Amino acid sequence: MGSQKDITPSCLKIWKPLACLDERSDESIALLFLNSESHQPQDGALHEKRLKILWKKAAYKALVDGAANSLYFGTSRNQFIPDVISGDFDSVKPEVLEFYKKKGCEAVHTPDEDETDFTKTVRIAVEKMTTQPLKVDSIVASGDFGDRFDHTIANVNTLYTAHTLTDVPLYLLMGQSLTLLMGQSLTFLLTKGKHEIHVNTGLEGHWCGFIPFGQPCRSVTTTGLMYNVSEEPMEIGGLISTSNEVAAGAEVVTIETDQPLVWTMGVKSVV
């Protein structure tokens, strides 16, 4: 995959956001499961279809705190052994943490309250990718944050932070908890420049959008959408794109922007 760093505006950046869920793809990922409201052991067996796809593609697997409870209680626990469990360990059950530690899983205590667990887990993953011979095409973080708007904004903030840490694309699967894995949205950051987003896996949902967080865009141009823009200014409080759709027959969406945009798109549910 091409570098996702903001180097020159003329550099075309290629994105294949749903390759992580496409069984035909050879995408190699760092997989992060975040602690969230639906990660509760009483939820019962997990939907393992997409879990197995993600796990098979993962060269590195990390769980954040209470997410370990869902993996432990909701799967054949010997089948899915993560590389790392991180957090302040106020959510993970002691017997769960001890089980995975005995299986060789590293426990990383991260009590720092200045960053979210998501950001801290990304930092750990980037460090592992730097110090170990891991082939990673993208980082995929999965979580379900319910009705907490502040958590949603914190996740967007982590997308911006991650851009300063690594060239590797970071995709956030929201609504993709360990318990449900049903498919709601995938979100990632587009830096300034030209982007080509591949939307031809058959896993794409019916909606998409792109939103300028942080600062206005003076000029945004798109192709491949039902509602395209051409050299339009965009900003919060002004024009943003929500409830858009990929144009019929389009396999690629292009976006050229002079400032960062957050792209978000639907993901089909598991049948």
Secondary structure, DSSP 8 states (H G I E B T S, - for coil): ----S---TT-EEEE-TTGGG-TT----EEEEE---TT--GGG-S--HHHHHHHHHHEEEEEEETTHHHHHHHHS-TTT---SEEEE-SSSS-HHHHHHHHHTT-EEEE---SSS-HHHHHHHHHHHHHHHS----SEEEEEE--TT-HHHHHHHHHHHHHHHHH-SS-EEEEET--TTT----EEEEEE-SEEEEEE--SS-EEEEEEEE--SS-EEEEEEESBSS--SSEEE-TTS--EEEE-B-TT--EEEEEESS-EEEEEEE----
